[in-house]
Amino acid sequence: MPQSIDVPGLAHKVPIPLGARAGNVLCSSAIAGKDPSTGKLAETPADQVRLAFENLKRFLDAGGATLDQVVKLAVYVKDDSVRAHIDPHWLAFWPDAAHRPARHVTTYDLQHGMVIQLETLAVVA
């Protein structure tokens, strides 16, 4: 049975967890660029992307995983202009090209002022 994973300040408005862990598999729901201290989205695309990656790390920590255990990162962006903000954080998290997770970036009609959402899958050793 999966164990729900939540992070203070990052809860969804609907009754779903931020993610779940079953055995050694950790899977997230949508991770947004919200400030966990206020629960509000950052105002700029650059700040939303930064916070989304920071919140990814918070989620992994809460689920007992590390960045090197991430095997897939799905990235949803409001429009192509957001893509320019992704790679600096991607490279900071996974600098070694031989040990990066799979990644896919998709343009998606995100709502309520969101410009980015992340979904991840990690296998915990």
N, C-alpha and C positions, 0 to 999 in steps of 0.2 A: 504494500500500500504506500502511495507517495506521501511524503511529509511536506506540508506547505512551508514555504520560505517567504518571510516578509522582512522588510527593512523599515525602521521608523522614518516617517516623512516621505516615503515613496509608495504608499498604498494606492491602489486603484480606487476609483469611485464606485465601481461595481464589486460585488462580493467574490473576487478572485484573488489569489495570492500573487505576489510578484514572481513567484516561480515555485518549483517543486523538485524534491529529490527522492529518487527511488533507488535504493542500493547505492551504487557508485555513479549514477547518472543524475546530473543536475541540469534542469531545463528552466529557462526564464519565460515569463510572459513579456509583454512590452515594457522596456525600460526607457523612460523619457528623460529629457533634460530639465528635470525639476530640481530646485534647490531643496534639499531635505529639511533645512531649518525652517522654511516657510511653506513648503508644499506647493510652491508656485513655479511655473515655467520661467526660465531665464528670458530676458527681453530680446537678446540678439541671437541670431543663428550660431555664431561662434561660441557664445556662452552655453547655449543649449547642447551643442555637440560636446563641449568640455564636460559639462555636468552629466550628460548621458554616459560618457566613458567613466567618469568618477563613480557614477551610480552602478555601472556594471561591476566595478571593483567592489563596491559595497555589497552588492548582491552575491558575488562569488565568495566573499568573506563570510557572509551570513550562511551560505550553503556549504561551507567547509571546503571550498575549492580555491585554486590559485589560477593566475593568468596562464601558466604553462599547462594547465589541464583543459583549457578551452579548445574544443575541436571545431567549432563552427560559430560564426558570428553573422547574423543576418542584420542588415542595416536598411531601414526604410527612411527615405528623405522626402520632404514635401516637394522639392524641385531640385534641379541639377546644380543650382548655385550653392547648395549646402555641401555638396561633395568636396569642395575645396578645403573644408574645415576638418575632414575626417582623417586623412593620412597622417598629419602630425601626431595625433593621439594614437593611431594604429601603430606607427613606428616607435613611439615611446613605450607602448605596452609590449610590442613584439619586435624588438630590433633585429633579431636573428632571422634572416630570410629562410633558413632551413628549418625553423621551428615555429612557423606561424599557423594559426588555424585557418580553415577554409573561410571565405568571406564572399558575400553577395550583397550588392547595393541595388536597391529597387526604388524607383520613384513611386510614391503612393500618396493618395489624397488624405493626408493626416488632418485631423480636426482640432479645434479648440486652441489654435495658436501653436501647435506642435510643428516643429520642422524636422525632427529626427526621433526615431524609435530604434532600439536595439533589441534583438532576441539572441540568446546564446544557448549553446549546448556544451556541457563540460563532462568529462569522465574523470572522476576522482580516484586517484591511485590508493 
